[in-house]
Amino acid sequence: MRAEIIAVGSELLLGQITNTNAKFMSAQLADIGVDVHYQTVVGDNPERLEEAIRIAEGRADLIIFSGGLGPTKDDLTKETIARHVGVELESNKQALQSIEAYFERTGRPMTENNKKQALVLKDSAVLENRFGMAPGMAITANEKTYILLPGPPHEMEPMFRDEAIPYLQRLSGSQEVIVSTVVKFFGIGEAELEYKVQDLLEAQTNPTIAPLASKDAVTLRITAKAETAEAAHRLIGPVLSELHNQVGEFIYGTDDDTLSSKAASLLIGAGLTISAAESLTAGLFTASLAEEPGISASLKGGMTVYDVQAKTKQLGVDSQLIETYGTVSAECAEALAEKIRDKFQTDIGIGLTGTAGPDIHDGQPAGTVWIGLSFKEKTESYKLRLSGSRNTNRLRAANFALYYLIRELESEMS
């Protein structure tokens, strides 16, 4: 099945909001084997919408719309589609009752135009809206399937996942199960990763492997089709093992793992405590860990030591060390890690120092970062040469500190 997604709304074209709906739906459709070949955005104009529908019909079997189901005059999606496919609109009793109940519950007056939201395409499958008022709908006409969904993501996403996806699975009659595992990498670029696993990419059939880069990491999505979820996971297993063999040093997690959640899980699981002294990152590392539930068992505190006096007088770094080696140095990063570990009496100490940019600092070019890690009887430092903007460098430095922490903890536990 080939699909096209049409997002309706002039606010999308004006850049007032981002089209996150298409991203969400494309990922969900990939999981059930539906190929999205095109995504279209069109404003609140019935003529242009109808033109977009005609174009989509020439290249897709399934056309999915988001937006334009609301109560106002510019919400014209279902009226345009009804006219285009030659069906009438009718009021859906259950949807109308739900809308009336909402206004009664909130104590607000219900205006006449709100009844418009209960209109659906005649003989369509009505998709329940559990988080809003306008129902979705699905209909097959002229050998094409049309699915209409509300625009707000908090309404669209559960409706698509819980209503539209099962509808499409019933429509296709497919008994196959599609399972995906997302493998997450850090410290390696997309091109380098693709080069290192080229043999796996060239040999892929089932499972398939798709690379994807994001601002924080690189991922590979491994997708398998089989009669059962267990069988699909068995197909994924050997590919996952081979990835660990070839590029395991860059793998930090899978699926919903983030650098901070993985680090927090390892710390909590091992019963270890941590503290951090941060110069250029000014608390970003500590804040990332603090986002994770249960981290209070491990994260004991931290200090922002932005200038030399904070490093020497508040934290106790030897001023002679800084005079000799500078603040942007391995020696300073290691001293920060050791001093913060002693101050908070934790198992692990992290020190972050560097030149965020855009100017040279302490004789070091922008993007120079040193990360110190003190654990047990050992203190190490890692040097980075980053090339982003000032705040990008700061964020990446915090992420690299999490990554090195994960590597150290996994090495300790292996």
Contacts in CASP RR format, 6 or more apart in sequence:
PFRMAT RR
TARGET T0000
AUTHOR 0000-0000-0000
METHOD contacts of the structure
MODEL  1
MRAEIIAVGSELLLGQITNTNAKFMSAQLADIGVDVHYQTVVGDNPERLE
EAIRIAEGRADLIIFSGGLGPTKDDLTKETIARHVGVELESNKQALQSIE
AYFERTGRPMTENNKKQALVLKDSAVLENRFGMAPGMAITANEKTYILLP
GPPHEMEPMFRDEAIPYLQRLSGSQEVIVSTVVKFFGIGEAELEYKVQDL
LEAQTNPTIAPLASKDAVTLRITAKAETAEAAHRLIGPVLSELHNQVGEF
IYGTDDDTLSSKAASLLIGAGLTISAAESLTAGLFTASLAEEPGISASLK
GGMTVYDVQAKTKQLGVDSQLIETYGTVSAECAEALAEKIRDKFQTDIGI
GLTGTAGPDIHDGQPAGTVWIGLSFKEKTESYKLRLSGSRNTNRLRAANF
ALYYLIRELESEMS
1 33 0 8 1.000
1 34 0 8 1.000
1 35 0 8 1.000
1 61 0 8 1.000
1 62 0 8 1.000
1 168 0 8 1.000
1 172 0 8 1.000
2 34 0 8 1.000
2 35 0 8 1.000
2 37 0 8 1.000
2 59 0 8 1.000
2 60 0 8 1.000
2 61 0 8 1.000
2 62 0 8 1.000
3 29 0 8 1.000
3 34 0 8 1.000
3 35 0 8 1.000
3 36 0 8 1.000
3 37 0 8 1.000
3 60 0 8 1.000
3 61 0 8 1.000
3 62 0 8 1.000
3 63 0 8 1.000
3 64 0 8 1.000
4 36 0 8 1.000
4 37 0 8 1.000
4 38 0 8 1.000
4 39 0 8 1.000
4 40 0 8 1.000
4 56 0 8 1.000
4 59 0 8 1.000
4 60 0 8 1.000
4 62 0 8 1.000
4 63 0 8 1.000
4 64 0 8 1.000
5 21 0 8 1.000
5 22 0 8 1.000
5 25 0 8 1.000
5 26 0 8 1.000
5 36 0 8 1.000
5 38 0 8 1.000
5 39 0 8 1.000
5 40 0 8 1.000
5 64 0 8 1.000
5 65 0 8 1.000
5 66 0 8 1.000
6 39 0 8 1.000
6 40 0 8 1.000
6 41 0 8 1.000
6 42 0 8 1.000
6 49 0 8 1.000
6 52 0 8 1.000
6 53 0 8 1.000
6 56 0 8 1.000
6 63 0 8 1.000
6 64 0 8 1.000
6 65 0 8 1.000
6 66 0 8 1.000
7 19 0 8 1.000
7 21 0 8 1.000
7 22 0 8 1.000
7 39 0 8 1.000
7 40 0 8 1.000
7 41 0 8 1.000
7 42 0 8 1.000
7 65 0 8 1.000
7 66 0 8 1.000
7 67 0 8 1.000
7 151 0 8 1.000
8 41 0 8 1.000
8 42 0 8 1.000
8 43 0 8 1.000
8 44 0 8 1.000
8 49 0 8 1.000
8 65 0 8 1.000
8 66 0 8 1.000
8 67 0 8 1.000
8 68 0 8 1.000
8 77 0 8 1.000
9 41 0 8 1.000
9 42 0 8 1.000
9 43 0 8 1.000
9 44 0 8 1.000
9 67 0 8 1.000
9 68 0 8 1.000
10 43 0 8 1.000
10 44 0 8 1.000
10 45 0 8 1.000
10 74 0 8 1.000
11 17 0 8 1.000
12 18 0 8 1.000
12 19 0 8 1.000
12 41 0 8 1.000
12 43 0 8 1.000
13 41 0 8 1.000
13 42 0 8 1.000
13 43 0 8 1.000
19 39 0 8 1.000
19 41 0 8 1.000
20 153 0 8 1.000
21 66 0 8 1.000
21 149 0 8 1.000
21 151 0 8 1.000
21 153 0 8 1.000
21 156 0 8 1.000
21 157 0 8 1.000
22 39 0 8 1.000
22 66 0 8 1.000
24 153 0 8 1.000
24 156 0 8 1.000
24 157 0 8 1.000
24 160 0 8 1.000
25 36 0 8 1.000
25 64 0 8 1.000
25 66 0 8 1.000
25 160 0 8 1.000
26 36 0 8 1.000
26 39 0 8 1.000
28 160 0 8 1.000
28 161 0 8 1.000
28 165 0 8 1.000
29 35 0 8 1.000
29 36 0 8 1.000
30 36 0 8 1.000
30 180 0 8 1.000
30 223 0 8 1.000
31 178 0 8 1.000
31 180 0 8 1.000
31 223 0 8 1.000
32 165 0 8 1.000
32 168 0 8 1.000
32 169 0 8 1.000
32 174 0 8 1.000
32 178 0 8 1.000
33 178 0 8 1.000
33 225 0 8 1.000
34 62 0 8 1.000
34 168 0 8 1.000
37 59 0 8 1.000
37 60 0 8 1.000
38 56 0 8 1.000
38 59 0 8 1.000
38 60 0 8 1.000
40 52 0 8 1.000
40 55 0 8 1.000
40 56 0 8 1.000
42 48 0 8 1.000
42 49 0 8 1.000
42 52 0 8 1.000
43 49 0 8 1.000
44 68 0 8 1.000
44 74 0 8 1.000
44 75 0 8 1.000
44 76 0 8 1.000
46 76 0 8 1.000
46 79 0 8 1.000
46 80 0 8 1.000
49 76 0 8 1.000
49 77 0 8 1.000
49 80 0 8 1.000
50 80 0 8 1.000
50 83 0 8 1.000
50 84 0 8 1.000
53 63 0 8 1.000
53 80 0 8 1.000
53 81 0 8 1.000
53 84 0 8 1.000
56 63 0 8 1.000
57 63 0 8 1.000
57 142 0 8 1.000
57 144 0 8 1.000
60 144 0 8 1.000
61 143 0 8 1.000
61 144 0 8 1.000
61 145 0 8 1.000
62 144 0 8 1.000
62 145 0 8 1.000
62 147 0 8 1.000
62 168 0 8 1.000
63 144 0 8 1.000
63 145 0 8 1.000
63 146 0 8 1.000
63 147 0 8 1.000
64 146 0 8 1.000
64 147 0 8 1.000
64 149 0 8 1.000
64 164 0 8 1.000
65 77 0 8 1.000
65 81 0 8 1.000
65 146 0 8 1.000
65 147 0 8 1.000
65 148 0 8 1.000
65 149 0 8 1.000
66 149 0 8 1.000
66 150 0 8 1.000
66 151 0 8 1.000
66 156 0 8 1.000
67 75 0 8 1.000
67 77 0 8 1.000
67 149 0 8 1.000
67 150 0 8 1.000
67 151 0 8 1.000
67 156 0 8 1.000
68 74 0 8 1.000
68 75 0 8 1.000
68 76 0 8 1.000
68 77 0 8 1.000
68 78 0 8 1.000
68 150 0 8 1.000
68 151 0 8 1.000
69 75 0 8 1.000
69 77 0 8 1.000
69 78 0 8 1.000
69 117 0 8 1.000
69 134 0 8 1.000
69 136 0 8 1.000
69 148 0 8 1.000
69 149 0 8 1.000
69 150 0 8 1.000
69 151 0 8 1.000
70 116 0 8 1.000
70 117 0 8 1.000
70 133 0 8 1.000
70 134 0 8 1.000
70 150 0 8 1.000
71 111 0 8 1.000
71 113 0 8 1.000
71 114 0 8 1.000
71 116 0 8 1.000
71 117 0 8 1.000
71 134 0 8 1.000
72 113 0 8 1.000
75 116 0 8 1.000
77 148 0 8 1.000
78 89 0 8 1.000
78 119 0 8 1.000
78 120 0 8 1.000
78 121 0 8 1.000
78 137 0 8 1.000
78 148 0 8 1.000
79 89 0 8 1.000
81 121 0 8 1.000
81 146 0 8 1.000
81 148 0 8 1.000
82 88 0 8 1.000
82 89 0 8 1.000
82 121 0 8 1.000
85 121 0 8 1.000
85 139 0 8 1.000
85 141 0 8 1.000
85 142 0 8 1.000
85 146 0 8 1.000
86 141 0 8 1.000
87 121 0 8 1.000
87 122 0 8 1.000
87 123 0 8 1.000
87 124 0 8 1.000
87 139 0 8 1.000
87 141 0 8 1.000
88 121 0 8 1.000
88 122 0 8 1.000
89 119 0 8 1.000
89 120 0 8 1.000
89 121 0 8 1.000
89 122 0 8 1.000
90 119 0 8 1.000
90 120 0 8 1.000
90 122 0 8 1.000
91 115 0 8 1.000
91 118 0 8 1.000
91 119 0 8 1.000
91 120 0 8 1.000
92 118 0 8 1.000
92 119 0 8 1.000
92 120 0 8 1.000
92 126 0 8 1.000
92 135 0 8 1.000
94 126 0 8 1.000
94 128 0 8 1.000
94 135 0 8 1.000
95 117 0 8 1.000
95 118 0 8 1.000
95 120 0 8 1.000
95 126 0 8 1.000
95 129 0 8 1.000
95 133 0 8 1.000
95 134 0 8 1.000
95 135 0 8 1.000
96 115 0 8 1.000
96 118 0 8 1.000
98 129 0 8 1.000
98 133 0 8 1.000
99 110 0 8 1.000
99 114 0 8 1.000
99 115 0 8 1.000
99 117 0 8 1.000
99 118 0 8 1.000
99 133 0 8 1.000
100 110 0 8 1.000
102 132 0 8 1.000
102 133 0 8 1.000
103 109 0 8 1.000
103 110 0 8 1.000
103 114 0 8 1.000
114 133 0 8 1.000
117 133 0 8 1.000
117 134 0 8 1.000
117 135 0 8 1.000
118 134 0 8 1.000
118 135 0 8 1.000
120 126 0 8 1.000
120 135 0 8 1.000
120 136 0 8 1.000
120 137 0 8 1.000
121 137 0 8 1.000
121 139 0 8 1.000
121 148 0 8 1.000
123 139 0 8 1.000
124 137 0 8 1.000
124 138 0 8 1.000
124 139 0 8 1.000
125 137 0 8 1.000
125 138 0 8 1.000
125 139 0 8 1.000
125 167 0 8 1.000
126 135 0 8 1.000
126 136 0 8 1.000
126 137 0 8 1.000
127 135 0 8 1.000
127 136 0 8 1.000
127 137 0 8 1.000
127 138 0 8 1.000
127 147 0 8 1.000
127 149 0 8 1.000
127 159 0 8 1.000
127 163 0 8 1.000
127 164 0 8 1.000
127 167 0 8 1.000
128 135 0 8 1.000
128 136 0 8 1.000
128 159 0 8 1.000
128 163 0 8 1.000
129 135 0 8 1.000
129 136 0 8 1.000
129 150 0 8 1.000
129 155 0 8 1.000
129 159 0 8 1.000
130 158 0 8 1.000
130 159 0 8 1.000
130 162 0 8 1.000
131 154 0 8 1.000
131 155 0 8 1.000
131 158 0 8 1.000
131 159 0 8 1.000
132 150 0 8 1.000
132 152 0 8 1.000
132 155 0 8 1.000
134 150 0 8 1.000
134 155 0 8 1.000
136 147 0 8 1.000
136 148 0 8 1.000
136 149 0 8 1.000
136 150 0 8 1.000
136 159 0 8 1.000
136 163 0 8 1.000
137 147 0 8 1.000
137 148 0 8 1.000
138 145 0 8 1.000
138 146 0 8 1.000
138 147 0 8 1.000
138 148 0 8 1.000
138 164 0 8 1.000
138 167 0 8 1.000
139 145 0 8 1.000
139 146 0 8 1.000
140 146 0 8 1.000
140 171 0 8 1.000
145 168 0 8 1.000
145 171 0 8 1.000
147 164 0 8 1.000
147 167 0 8 1.000
147 168 0 8 1.000
149 156 0 8 1.000
149 159 0 8 1.000
149 160 0 8 1.000
149 164 0 8 1.000
150 156 0 8 1.000
150 159 0 8 1.000
175 227 0 8 1.000
176 225 0 8 1.000
176 226 0 8 1.000
176 227 0 8 1.000
177 225 0 8 1.000
177 226 0 8 1.000
177 227 0 8 1.000
177 228 0 8 1.000
177 229 0 8 1.000
177 231 0 8 1.000
177 232 0 8 1.000
178 223 0 8 1.000
178 224 0 8 1.000
178 225 0 8 1.000
178 232 0 8 1.000
179 223 0 8 1.000
179 224 0 8 1.000
179 226 0 8 1.000
179 229 0 8 1.000
179 232 0 8 1.000
179 233 0 8 1.000
179 236 0 8 1.000
180 221 0 8 1.000
180 222 0 8 1.000
180 223 0 8 1.000
180 224 0 8 1.000
181 221 0 8 1.000
181 222 0 8 1.000
181 233 0 8 1.000
181 236 0 8 1.000
181 240 0 8 1.000
181 254 0 8 1.000
181 255 0 8 1.000
182 219 0 8 1.000
182 220 0 8 1.000
182 221 0 8 1.000
182 222 0 8 1.000
182 254 0 8 1.000
182 255 0 8 1.000
183 219 0 8 1.000
183 220 0 8 1.000
183 221 0 8 1.000
183 222 0 8 1.000
183 240 0 8 1.000
183 243 0 8 1.000
183 251 0 8 1.000
183 253 0 8 1.000
183 254 0 8 1.000
184 217 0 8 1.000
184 218 0 8 1.000
184 219 0 8 1.000
184 251 0 8 1.000
184 252 0 8 1.000
184 253 0 8 1.000
184 254 0 8 1.000
184 257 0 8 1.000
185 193 0 8 1.000
185 217 0 8 1.000
185 218 0 8 1.000
185 219 0 8 1.000
185 220 0 8 1.000
185 247 0 8 1.000
185 250 0 8 1.000
185 251 0 8 1.000
185 252 0 8 1.000
186 216 0 8 1.000
186 217 0 8 1.000
186 218 0 8 1.000
186 250 0 8 1.000
186 252 0 8 1.000
186 259 0 8 1.000
186 399 0 8 1.000
186 400 0 8 1.000
186 403 0 8 1.000
187 250 0 8 1.000
187 400 0 8 1.000
187 403 0 8 1.000
188 196 0 8 1.000
188 218 0 8 1.000
188 247 0 8 1.000
188 250 0 8 1.000
189 213 0 8 1.000
189 218 0 8 1.000
190 211 0 8 1.000
190 212 0 8 1.000
190 213 0 8 1.000
190 218 0 8 1.000
193 211 0 8 1.000
193 218 0 8 1.000
193 220 0 8 1.000
193 247 0 8 1.000
193 250 0 8 1.000
194 201 0 8 1.000
194 211 0 8 1.000
196 246 0 8 1.000
196 247 0 8 1.000
197 209 0 8 1.000
197 220 0 8 1.000
197 243 0 8 1.000
197 246 0 8 1.000
197 247 0 8 1.000
200 209 0 8 1.000
200 239 0 8 1.000
200 242 0 8 1.000
200 243 0 8 1.000
200 246 0 8 1.000
201 209 0 8 1.000
201 211 0 8 1.000
206 224 0 8 1.000
206 225 0 8 1.000
206 235 0 8 1.000
207 222 0 8 1.000
207 223 0 8 1.000
207 224 0 8 1.000
207 232 0 8 1.000
207 235 0 8 1.000
207 236 0 8 1.000
207 239 0 8 1.000
208 222 0 8 1.000
208 223 0 8 1.000
208 224 0 8 1.000
209 220 0 8 1.000
209 221 0 8 1.000
209 222 0 8 1.000
209 223 0 8 1.000
209 239 0 8 1.000
210 220 0 8 1.000
210 221 0 8 1.000
210 223 0 8 1.000
211 218 0 8 1.000
211 219 0 8 1.000
211 220 0 8 1.000
211 221 0 8 1.000
212 218 0 8 1.000
212 219 0 8 1.000
212 220 0 8 1.000
212 221 0 8 1.000
213 219 0 8 1.000
216 258 0 8 1.000
216 259 0 8 1.000
216 399 0 8 1.000
217 252 0 8 1.000
217 259 0 8 1.000
220 243 0 8 1.000
222 236 0 8 1.000
222 239 0 8 1.000
222 240 0 8 1.000
224 232 0 8 1.000
224 233 0 8 1.000
224 235 0 8 1.000
224 236 0 8 1.000
225 232 0 8 1.000
226 232 0 8 1.000
226 234 0 8 1.000
226 235 0 8 1.000
243 251 0 8 1.000
244 251 0 8 1.000
249 407 0 8 1.000
252 259 0 8 1.000
252 262 0 8 1.000
252 403 0 8 1.000
252 406 0 8 1.000
253 262 0 8 1.000
259 288 0 8 1.000
259 399 0 8 1.000
259 402 0 8 1.000
259 403 0 8 1.000
259 406 0 8 1.000
260 288 0 8 1.000
260 289 0 8 1.000
260 291 0 8 1.000
260 292 0 8 1.000
260 402 0 8 1.000
261 292 0 8 1.000
262 402 0 8 1.000
262 406 0 8 1.000
263 289 0 8 1.000
263 402 0 8 1.000
263 405 0 8 1.000
263 406 0 8 1.000
263 409 0 8 1.000
264 289 0 8 1.000
264 292 0 8 1.000
264 294 0 8 1.000
264 295 0 8 1.000
264 298 0 8 1.000
265 292 0 8 1.000
266 405 0 8 1.000
266 406 0 8 1.000
266 409 0 8 1.000
266 410 0 8 1.000
266 413 0 8 1.000
267 273 0 8 1.000
267 274 0 8 1.000
267 295 0 8 1.000
267 298 0 8 1.000
267 299 0 8 1.000
267 348 0 8 1.000
267 409 0 8 1.000
268 294 0 8 1.000
268 295 0 8 1.000
268 297 0 8 1.000
268 298 0 8 1.000
270 409 0 8 1.000
270 412 0 8 1.000
270 413 0 8 1.000
271 297 0 8 1.000
271 298 0 8 1.000
272 298 0 8 1.000
272 347 0 8 1.000
272 348 0 8 1.000
272 409 0 8 1.000
273 298 0 8 1.000
273 299 0 8 1.000
273 300 0 8 1.000
273 344 0 8 1.000
273 345 0 8 1.000
273 346 0 8 1.000
273 347 0 8 1.000
273 348 0 8 1.000
274 289 0 8 1.000
274 298 0 8 1.000
274 299 0 8 1.000
274 300 0 8 1.000
274 346 0 8 1.000
274 347 0 8 1.000
274 348 0 8 1.000
274 349 0 8 1.000
274 350 0 8 1.000
274 405 0 8 1.000
275 299 0 8 1.000
275 300 0 8 1.000
275 301 0 8 1.000
275 302 0 8 1.000
275 340 0 8 1.000
275 341 0 8 1.000
275 343 0 8 1.000
275 344 0 8 1.000
275 346 0 8 1.000
275 348 0 8 1.000
275 349 0 8 1.000
275 350 0 8 1.000
276 283 0 8 1.000
276 285 0 8 1.000
276 286 0 8 1.000
276 301 0 8 1.000
276 302 0 8 1.000
276 303 0 8 1.000
276 340 0 8 1.000
276 349 0 8 1.000
276 350 0 8 1.000
276 351 0 8 1.000
276 352 0 8 1.000
276 401 0 8 1.000
277 302 0 8 1.000
277 303 0 8 1.000
277 305 0 8 1.000
277 311 0 8 1.000
277 315 0 8 1.000
277 336 0 8 1.000
277 337 0 8 1.000
277 339 0 8 1.000
277 340 0 8 1.000
277 349 0 8 1.000
277 350 0 8 1.000
277 351 0 8 1.000
277 352 0 8 1.000
278 284 0 8 1.000
278 285 0 8 1.000
278 286 0 8 1.000
278 302 0 8 1.000
278 303 0 8 1.000
278 304 0 8 1.000
278 305 0 8 1.000
278 350 0 8 1.000
278 351 0 8 1.000
278 352 0 8 1.000
279 304 0 8 1.000
279 305 0 8 1.000
279 306 0 8 1.000
279 311 0 8 1.000
279 327 0 8 1.000
279 336 0 8 1.000
279 351 0 8 1.000
279 352 0 8 1.000
279 353 0 8 1.000
279 354 0 8 1.000
280 352 0 8 1.000
280 353 0 8 1.000
280 354 0 8 1.000
280 355 0 8 1.000
280 356 0 8 1.000
280 369 0 8 1.000
280 393 0 8 1.000
280 394 0 8 1.000
280 397 0 8 1.000
281 352 0 8 1.000
281 394 0 8 1.000
281 397 0 8 1.000
281 398 0 8 1.000
281 401 0 8 1.000
282 304 0 8 1.000
282 306 0 8 1.000
282 394 0 8 1.000
283 302 0 8 1.000
283 304 0 8 1.000
283 398 0 8 1.000
284 394 0 8 1.000
284 395 0 8 1.000
284 397 0 8 1.000
284 398 0 8 1.000
285 350 0 8 1.000
285 352 0 8 1.000
285 398 0 8 1.000
285 401 0 8 1.000
285 402 0 8 1.000
286 299 0 8 1.000
286 301 0 8 1.000
286 302 0 8 1.000
288 398 0 8 1.000
288 399 0 8 1.000
288 402 0 8 1.000
289 295 0 8 1.000
289 298 0 8 1.000
289 299 0 8 1.000
289 402 0 8 1.000
290 299 0 8 1.000
300 344 0 8 1.000
300 345 0 8 1.000
300 346 0 8 1.000
301 344 0 8 1.000
301 346 0 8 1.000
302 340 0 8 1.000
302 344 0 8 1.000
303 310 0 8 1.000
303 314 0 8 1.000
303 315 0 8 1.000
303 340 0 8 1.000
303 343 0 8 1.000
304 310 0 8 1.000
305 311 0 8 1.000
305 314 0 8 1.000
305 315 0 8 1.000
305 317 0 8 1.000
305 336 0 8 1.000
308 319 0 8 1.000
308 322 0 8 1.000
308 327 0 8 1.000
311 317 0 8 1.000
311 322 0 8 1.000
311 327 0 8 1.000
311 332 0 8 1.000
311 336 0 8 1.000
312 318 0 8 1.000
312 319 0 8 1.000
312 322 0 8 1.000
315 336 0 8 1.000
315 339 0 8 1.000
315 340 0 8 1.000
315 343 0 8 1.000
316 339 0 8 1.000
317 332 0 8 1.000
317 335 0 8 1.000
317 336 0 8 1.000
317 339 0 8 1.000
318 335 0 8 1.000
321 331 0 8 1.000
321 332 0 8 1.000
321 335 0 8 1.000
322 332 0 8 1.000
324 331 0 8 1.000
325 331 0 8 1.000
325 332 0 8 1.000
326 332 0 8 1.000
326 362 0 8 1.000
327 353 0 8 1.000
327 354 0 8 1.000
327 361 0 8 1.000
327 362 0 8 1.000
328 353 0 8 1.000
328 354 0 8 1.000
328 355 0 8 1.000
328 361 0 8 1.000
328 362 0 8 1.000
328 363 0 8 1.000
328 364 0 8 1.000
328 368 0 8 1.000
328 370 0 8 1.000
329 353 0 8 1.000
329 370 0 8 1.000
330 370 0 8 1.000
330 372 0 8 1.000
330 381 0 8 1.000
330 383 0 8 1.000
332 353 0 8 1.000
332 370 0 8 1.000
333 351 0 8 1.000
333 352 0 8 1.000
333 353 0 8 1.000
333 370 0 8 1.000
333 371 0 8 1.000
333 372 0 8 1.000
333 381 0 8 1.000
334 351 0 8 1.000
334 372 0 8 1.000
334 374 0 8 1.000
334 379 0 8 1.000
334 380 0 8 1.000
334 381 0 8 1.000
336 351 0 8 1.000
336 352 0 8 1.000
336 353 0 8 1.000
336 372 0 8 1.000
337 349 0 8 1.000
337 350 0 8 1.000
337 351 0 8 1.000
337 372 0 8 1.000
337 373 0 8 1.000
337 374 0 8 1.000
337 379 0 8 1.000
338 349 0 8 1.000
338 374 0 8 1.000
338 379 0 8 1.000
340 346 0 8 1.000
340 349 0 8 1.000
340 350 0 8 1.000
340 351 0 8 1.000
341 347 0 8 1.000
341 348 0 8 1.000
341 349 0 8 1.000
341 374 0 8 1.000
347 375 0 8 1.000
347 376 0 8 1.000
348 373 0 8 1.000
348 374 0 8 1.000
348 375 0 8 1.000
348 405 0 8 1.000
349 372 0 8 1.000
349 373 0 8 1.000
349 374 0 8 1.000
349 375 0 8 1.000
350 371 0 8 1.000
350 372 0 8 1.000
350 373 0 8 1.000
350 374 0 8 1.000
350 401 0 8 1.000
350 405 0 8 1.000
351 371 0 8 1.000
351 372 0 8 1.000
351 373 0 8 1.000
351 401 0 8 1.000
352 369 0 8 1.000
352 370 0 8 1.000
352 371 0 8 1.000
352 372 0 8 1.000
352 397 0 8 1.000
352 398 0 8 1.000
352 401 0 8 1.000
353 369 0 8 1.000
353 370 0 8 1.000
354 361 0 8 1.000
354 362 0 8 1.000
354 364 0 8 1.000
354 367 0 8 1.000
354 368 0 8 1.000
354 369 0 8 1.000
354 370 0 8 1.000
354 397 0 8 1.000
355 361 0 8 1.000
355 362 0 8 1.000
355 363 0 8 1.000
355 364 0 8 1.000
355 365 0 8 1.000
355 366 0 8 1.000
355 367 0 8 1.000
355 368 0 8 1.000
355 369 0 8 1.000
356 366 0 8 1.000
356 367 0 8 1.000
356 390 0 8 1.000
356 391 0 8 1.000
356 393 0 8 1.000
356 394 0 8 1.000
356 397 0 8 1.000
357 366 0 8 1.000
357 367 0 8 1.000
357 390 0 8 1.000
357 393 0 8 1.000
358 366 0 8 1.000
358 389 0 8 1.000
358 390 0 8 1.000
359 366 0 8 1.000
360 366 0 8 1.000
366 390 0 8 1.000
366 393 0 8 1.000
367 384 0 8 1.000
367 385 0 8 1.000
367 386 0 8 1.000
367 387 0 8 1.000
367 388 0 8 1.000
367 393 0 8 1.000
368 383 0 8 1.000
368 384 0 8 1.000
368 385 0 8 1.000
368 386 0 8 1.000
369 383 0 8 1.000
369 384 0 8 1.000
369 385 0 8 1.000
369 386 0 8 1.000
369 393 0 8 1.000
369 397 0 8 1.000
369 400 0 8 1.000
370 381 0 8 1.000
370 382 0 8 1.000
370 383 0 8 1.000
370 384 0 8 1.000
371 381 0 8 1.000
371 382 0 8 1.000
371 384 0 8 1.000
371 397 0 8 1.000
371 400 0 8 1.000
371 401 0 8 1.000
371 404 0 8 1.000
372 379 0 8 1.000
372 380 0 8 1.000
372 381 0 8 1.000
372 382 0 8 1.000
373 379 0 8 1.000
373 380 0 8 1.000
373 381 0 8 1.000
373 382 0 8 1.000
373 401 0 8 1.000
373 404 0 8 1.000
373 405 0 8 1.000
373 408 0 8 1.000
375 408 0 8 1.000
375 412 0 8 1.000
382 400 0 8 1.000
382 404 0 8 1.000
384 396 0 8 1.000
384 397 0 8 1.000
384 400 0 8 1.000
386 392 0 8 1.000
386 393 0 8 1.000
386 396 0 8 1.000
386 397 0 8 1.000
388 396 0 8 1.000
END
